[in-house]
Amino acid sequence: MGIKGSSTAQIYFNDVKVPVENLLGKRGEGFRIALSILHMGRLKLGANVIGAAKKAINDSVKYANERKQFGVLISTFGALKHKMAEQVIRLFASESAVYRVSSDIDNLMKKMTVDCGDYGRASIEAISHYAVEAAILKVVGSEMLDFVADEAVQIHGGMGYSAEMDVERGYRDSRINRIFEGTNEINRLLVVDTAMKRAMKGEFDLFGEAEKLYSGLETITDNKINGESYFQEKSRYIKNFKNAILICIHGASKCFGKGLISEQEVLNNIAEMMMESYVSESLTLRVEKMSLTNGNVSLYKDMLDVNVFDTASIIRKSALEAIGSFSTPDSCTSLIKAIENLSRVECINVKEARRRIADKLIEDNTYKF
Ligand SMILES: Cc1cc2nc3c(=O)[nH]c(=O)nc-3n(C[C@H](O)[C@H](O)[C@H](O)COP(=O)(O)OP(=O)(O)OC[C@H]3O[C@@H](n4cnc5c(N)ncnc54)[C@H](O)[C@@H]3O)c2cc1C
């Protein structure tokens, strides 16, 4: 279907003998090395799709700035500005998560190399430590590229369906990313399963925090503080989103116990909330950092505003779906009220925010964010 520059074939190993001197690593440690390679592959896929998405956005805006319909350039239409702004926002947000995880892994790798003196072992351990984040990057990145590539075809109209245009190839090439390096269904399950297993091992206190929230559902508010700054407000929203996740994890674990593993729809709801919150937090951290050095970051704040606004809807929808599957008539009302408070964000003019982002892209005629 796509990636025609990469040949794909099955290889079978039947009764293959491997000479002892060809053993990679130590005997019995192969699975750990293989898993680490999977994590690394997911991390790299998350980064890889960024370049492809930038190319698709450049193709989109160039075409929209040339093609005329009804006597005007199609880039002047609000519906197309919405598409191009969304392409930019989703790309920039995914990229923020990629930078964050890469930097976290680099830092841990350096520390572990100093601690154990073995770079190879430190790499495996550091990458494995960020297995959940690697799975998030893989799912978020591949779905971001599919969205961007699909809208690129749409912006080209009928020409987008023609094999002579680059966007047609981009659309086909994009599709594999949701399948290889572990399908997105498997990676979504991994996001929740790995985090819960780590919490059970005591690596962080997930269940204690969740229990506290669950026992005080009636007292949960949106935690709004008077006079909070722009970034304090965004951080509060993200903390609220995380609390909504904890409530769902606790409620689902209590209801299904060990059977939660078979409740993939609920695990998907929780994965969705974890992934979107992680990306929104990464974007917040990036824009806040930029604001300290870059002067005017108003367009990046527009991106953050739209992203957090959309994440709040996803949190609300996913949490309510999960609650529907595990709540009792007694707990339902207080759970819904808690989620409504935790997913509340101020109303903003997302239409104008998207238009400003699209106008900058259209003016530059290329992706320069
Ligand atoms: C172009 C291409 C290149 C590839 N390159 C490589 C490579 O270099 N190395 C390599 O090792 N592999 C490679 N693969 C294989 C690829 O990793 C697998 O195709 C992929 O992991 C999915 O496995 P599958 O095809 O067996 O699908 P299946 O496992 O049969 O999945 C079918 C569907 O069922 C879903 N599903 C399966 N199990 C579950 C579950 N437990 N819970 C919920 N849903 C589930 C899947 O998400 C999917 O939607 C490549 C594949 C392609 C197409």
The ligand as an SDF file (V2000), in Angstrom:
LIG
                    3D

 53 58  0  0  0  0  0  0  0  0999 V2000
    5.1730   -2.7000    6.0290 C   0  0  0  0  0  0  0  0  0  0  0  0
    5.3820   -3.5100    7.2760 C   0  0  0  0  0  0  0  0  0  0  0  0
    6.6380   -3.5380    7.8450 C   0  0  0  0  0  0  0  0  0  0  0  0
    6.8580   -4.2990    8.9990 C   0  0  0  0  0  0  0  0  0  0  0  0
    8.0950   -4.3340    9.5310 N   0  0  0  0  0  0  0  0  0  0  0  0
    8.3590   -5.1280   10.5870 C   0  0  0  0  0  0  0  0  0  0  0  0
    9.6860   -5.2610   11.1080 C   0  0  0  0  0  0  0  0  0  0  0  0
   10.6120   -4.6320   10.6100 O   0  0  0  0  0  0  0  0  0  0  0  0
    9.8780   -6.0970   12.1560 N   0  0  0  0  0  0  0  0  0  0  0  0
    8.8590   -6.7930   12.7270 C   0  0  0  0  0  0  0  0  0  0  0  0
    9.0990   -7.5400   13.6760 O   0  0  0  0  0  0  0  0  0  0  0  0
    7.6000   -6.6830   12.2660 N   0  0  0  0  0  0  0  0  0  0  0  0
    7.3210   -5.8780   11.2140 C   0  0  0  0  0  0  0  0  0  0  0  0
    6.0310   -5.7800   10.7230 N   0  0  0  0  0  0  0  0  0  0  0  0
    4.9720   -6.5470   11.3810 C   0  0  0  0  0  0  0  0  0  0  0  0
    4.0930   -5.6550   12.2520 C   0  0  0  0  0  0  0  0  0  0  0  0
    4.7970   -5.2940   13.4180 O   0  0  0  0  0  0  0  0  0  0  0  0
    2.7940   -6.4020   12.5650 C   0  0  0  0  0  0  0  0  0  0  0  0
    2.0590   -6.5000   11.3620 O   0  0  0  0  0  0  0  0  0  0  0  0
    1.9860   -5.6920   13.6400 C   0  0  0  0  0  0  0  0  0  0  0  0
    2.6460   -5.7590   14.8770 O   0  0  0  0  0  0  0  0  0  0  0  0
    0.5850   -6.2940   13.8070 C   0  0  0  0  0  0  0  0  0  0  0  0
    0.6190   -7.6760   13.9490 O   0  0  0  0  0  0  0  0  0  0  0  0
   -0.2830   -8.5800   12.9960 P   0  0  0  0  0  0  0  0  0  0  0  0
   -0.0760   -8.1410   11.5770 O   0  0  0  0  0  0  0  0  0  0  0  0
   -0.0010   -9.9940   13.3320 O   0  0  0  0  0  0  0  0  0  0  0  0
   -1.7720   -8.1840   13.3740 O   0  0  0  0  0  0  0  0  0  0  0  0
   -2.7110   -8.9270   14.3970 P   0  0  0  0  0  0  0  0  0  0  0  0
   -1.9620   -9.1510   15.6730 O   0  0  0  0  0  0  0  0  0  0  0  0
   -3.3490  -10.0920   13.7530 O   0  0  0  0  0  0  0  0  0  0  0  0
   -3.7900   -7.7870   14.6540 O   0  0  0  0  0  0  0  0  0  0  0  0
   -5.0120   -7.6620   13.9150 C   0  0  0  0  0  0  0  0  0  0  0  0
   -5.9020   -6.6710   14.6640 C   0  0  0  0  0  0  0  0  0  0  0  0
   -6.2320   -7.1970   15.9670 O   0  0  0  0  0  0  0  0  0  0  0  0
   -5.8270   -6.2970   16.9810 C   0  0  0  0  0  0  0  0  0  0  0  0
   -5.3380   -7.0380   18.1320 N   0  0  0  0  0  0  0  0  0  0  0  0
   -4.4330   -8.0580   18.1440 C   0  0  0  0  0  0  0  0  0  0  0  0
   -4.2150   -8.4660   19.4060 N   0  0  0  0  0  0  0  0  0  0  0  0
   -4.9900   -7.7150   20.2020 C   0  0  0  0  0  0  0  0  0  0  0  0
   -5.2210   -7.6680   21.6140 C   0  0  0  0  0  0  0  0  0  0  0  0
   -4.5700   -8.4540   22.4720 N   0  0  0  0  0  0  0  0  0  0  0  0
   -6.1000   -6.7800   22.0940 N   0  0  0  0  0  0  0  0  0  0  0  0
   -6.7480   -5.9200   21.2550 C   0  0  0  0  0  0  0  0  0  0  0  0
   -6.5660   -5.9120   19.9160 N   0  0  0  0  0  0  0  0  0  0  0  0
   -5.7050   -6.7980   19.3940 C   0  0  0  0  0  0  0  0  0  0  0  0
   -4.7160   -5.4620   16.3440 C   0  0  0  0  0  0  0  0  0  0  0  0
   -4.5710   -4.2090   17.0080 O   0  0  0  0  0  0  0  0  0  0  0  0
   -5.2120   -5.3230   14.9150 C   0  0  0  0  0  0  0  0  0  0  0  0
   -6.1570   -4.2910   14.8290 O   0  0  0  0  0  0  0  0  0  0  0  0
    5.7900   -5.0320    9.5790 C   0  0  0  0  0  0  0  0  0  0  0  0
    4.5260   -4.9920    9.0010 C   0  0  0  0  0  0  0  0  0  0  0  0
    4.3180   -4.2450    7.8630 C   0  0  0  0  0  0  0  0  0  0  0  0
    2.9340   -4.2270    7.2600 C   0  0  0  0  0  0  0  0  0  0  0  0
  1  2  1  0
  2  3  1  0
  2 52  2  0
  3  4  2  0
  4  5  1  0
  4 50  1  0
  5  6  2  0
  6  7  1  0
  6 13  1  0
  7  8  2  0
  7  9  1  0
  9 10  1  0
 10 11  2  0
 10 12  1  0
 12 13  2  0
 13 14  1  0
 14 15  1  0
 14 50  1  0
 15 16  1  0
 16 17  1  0
 16 18  1  0
 18 19  1  0
 18 20  1  0
 20 21  1  0
 20 22  1  0
 22 23  1  0
 23 24  1  0
 24 25  2  0
 24 26  1  0
 24 27  1  0
 27 28  1  0
 28 29  2  0
 28 30  1  0
 28 31  1  0
 31 32  1  0
 32 33  1  0
 33 34  1  0
 33 48  1  0
 34 35  1  0
 35 36  1  0
 35 46  1  0
 36 37  1  0
 36 45  1  0
 37 38  2  0
 38 39  1  0
 39 40  1  0
 39 45  2  0
 40 41  1  0
 40 42  2  0
 42 43  1  0
 43 44  2  0
 44 45  1  0
 46 47  1  0
 46 48  1  0
 48 49  1  0
 50 51  2  0
 51 52  1  0
 52 53  1  0
M  END
$$$$
